[in-house]
Amino acid sequence: MDTKDYHLSRRNFLKHSALGAVGLGLGIGSFEGLQQWAIGADNQPSAFGKGRVIAIKSSGIMSKGKPESEVVQRMMNEGMFTLTGKKTVADAWRTFFTPDDVVGIKINPIGGIKLSTRPEVISEIIMGLKAAGVKDNNIIIWDRFSYHLITAGFPLNQGSSGVRCYGTEPTAGYDKKIYYESLDDDYALRQDDGARSLFSTIVTQHVTAIVNVPVMKDHGIAGVTLCLKNLAFGAINNTQRFHPSPYFCDPASAEVCAHPVIKDKVRLHIVDALQACFEGGPASMKTWTMWNEERLFFGTDPVAIDRIGLEIIDRKRKENNYPTVFQKARHISTAGKKGLGVYDKDTIDFIELNV
């Protein structure tokens, strides 16, 4: 065994043993039955399990530059009904969440007002969670940096009433006991925690469940930033080391999402693709590289959603004479190989609806 193999084996041991110390306190066990039911007791995909992606479109919703809340509500309800097979808002959201949950809504706010998860989308998610019985103060809108939340239009709230909203930095901090350790990085770019990236205490201690709500956009390094990239690099610190060639955020994005502290808590992915970006992401202010996709994507399979999103972004790039980003976005196929979802397009059940 060479030096690298030794450290990788040690990394896997450390990150799983560190998780074991707190796993029972996070309510992971209580969700195992629900998760098993969601993908079928025989581990086969159910109506809303692995490989299924729902896309709901409302033409003209962005014609005035801002979506109408009533239309977003119709899109959200239709997406959840189609995904779960339920007929009421409460039943649809209860498929994934219980009144005892503390639910973290992981948004993508790095693009400011123009290219971040939209407040109108988050408002409807909050309404769904409340319909399922989740209390206001047990809902936390979060990302890595508080100032990104503010610039994207999400006022901070750390109080004991209302929906909470805050970042890992400077508020929640990182958990020194639970981390992702990797040598697949640029050694020169490691920060204070060396080969370790600590998980946010929001993930490890504050929430029992997560809704991941990324934006559809390209990424100059990782190809695209959709479900996997948004979740992984928003949940840990010391991420700069994974960006340079030859890594391009792979395999880190996939491995962080495969870590039990993430994998066992993420119950739903909803991609805000009302407005999307094909060049200059993740924080582009170039309005000419943005377009109105006018869709929301729903699923429990982040790999399948990202595979579909990658094709949509790449097609838009080709239409505008930009090179493909498939060769950069290899973290998606890596996640598929790690069992996080379905990468093969031919086996993805992609349902497109209009409302």
Secondary structure by P-SEA (a helix, b strand, c coil): ccaaaaaaaaaaaaaaaaaaacccccccccaaaaaaaaaccccccccccccbbbbbbbccccccccccaaaaaaaaaaaaaaacccccaaaaaaacccccccccccccccccccccccaaaaaaaaaaaaaacccccccccccccaaaaaaacbbbbcccccbbbbcccccccccccbbbbbccccccccccccccccccccccccccbbbbbbcbbbbcccccccaaaaaaaaccccccccccccccccaaaaaaaacccccccccbbbbcccbbbccccccccccccccccccccccccaaaaaaaaaaaaaaaaaaacccccccccaaaaaaaaaccccccccccbbbbbcc
